[in-house]
């Protein structure tokens, strides 16, 4: 992942480059493009948003929402006594369940 900035808006995004030459056959390319199409259709506040897709000669570039919050374990270490309150846990679990439920409503399984 690379950090990029849109010149017209100043908005920062993450850029992911996928090397298409690593794919074994056209079926792999087809599956990848189907997955990208699905990702473009997702719209949920707790799921990373895929903004734009660009195709080069042998690569695919994905621009997506930049997530700077760190992971759950980093956030846990920042907490007093390295623990969350019951209210904080309930909020996090609600967000997780909401995201998984949204994916399931679109017939997508998160793994």
N, C-alpha and C positions, 0 to 999 in steps of 0.2 A: 504494500500500500504506500502511496505517496500523497502528500498534502498538496492540493492545488487551490488556486484562487481564481474565481471568475473575474475577468477584467472589467466587465460592464457593471457588476453589482458588488464586487469585493467579497462575495460569499465564499467561504472556504468549504471544500469538499474533499473526500477521499477518492483517489484514483486507483483502480485495480487493473492490472494488465494481465490478460490471459494469453498464453502462447498457444495458438491454434495448431502449430506444427507438432505439438505433443499428443494431439488426438490421433487415435489409431485408425479410425475410418469415418466415413460420412455419417454412420449411425451415431457415433460419439458427438460429432458436430451438431447433428439434429437434436440430440438430447440436451446438449448445452444450450442451444438457442431456445428450446422450449422452456428450459429452466429460467433463462433470462427473461423471456416473455412473461412468465408467471410472476417473477420478481417485480417487473415493471407494473403489474396490475395490483400489487399489494398496497394498501393504504391503512396503516394503523399507527397510533402514536408510539407504540412500544416495539415496533419492528423497523429496522433500518430501511430507509427509502432509497431505492435505486432511481437515480435522477435521469441519467442519459447513458446511451450506449453508442460507441463508435467502433467501426470495424476498419482495421488496417489490412494490409496484404496477408499477413500471417498472424495477426493478433486481434484481440477484442479488448476494448477499453471500456470499463464500467466506472461511471462517476456516481458516487453515493453520498448520502448524508454523512457528515463527519461526526463521529461519536468520541467525545473527549472525557467522558466521565470515569474511565477506568473500569475494572471488573469488580464483581461483588466482593472478592477477597480483599482487594485494595481498600474498598469502602469499609469493610468490616474492621480492618486494622486501624482505620481512622477513628472508629467509635471508642468512646470511653469504655474501658474494661473489655474491649474487643467483642462487644455484643450489641445486638439491636434490641430496642424495646418491643413489646408485643405489638404496639401500634405500628411501628416501622415494619415489622415482619408482615403484618396483615396487609399493609399497603404494597409491599413488594410482591407478595403472593398474589394479590389481586391483579397486579400488572402482568405477572407471568401467566396466570390463568386466562386473563383477558386476551393476551396475545395468542396463546395456544388455541383457545376457543375460536378466535377469528380465523386462524389457519385451518382449523378443522371445518369451519363453515365454508371454506373454499376448497375442501377436499385435499388439503395439503397436510402431510404428516411431518412434524418437526422431529429431527433426530439429533 
